[in-house]
């Protein structure tokens, strides 16, 4: 499943969901790298 996260104040990363951490942050995988950040809320 694709997940978008915010890394820092101006950078967003979209990648494959890996896991959710205890502090509420999310890990996503892009190629051979993993990024940690706050999940972006969905709007309907």
Long-range contacts (C-beta under 8 A, 24 or more apart in sequence): 3-28, 3-39, 4-39, 4-40, 5-35, 5-36, 5-37, 5-38, 5-39, 5-40, 6-37, 6-38, 6-39, 6-40, 7-35, 7-36, 7-37, 8-37, 12-40, 13-37
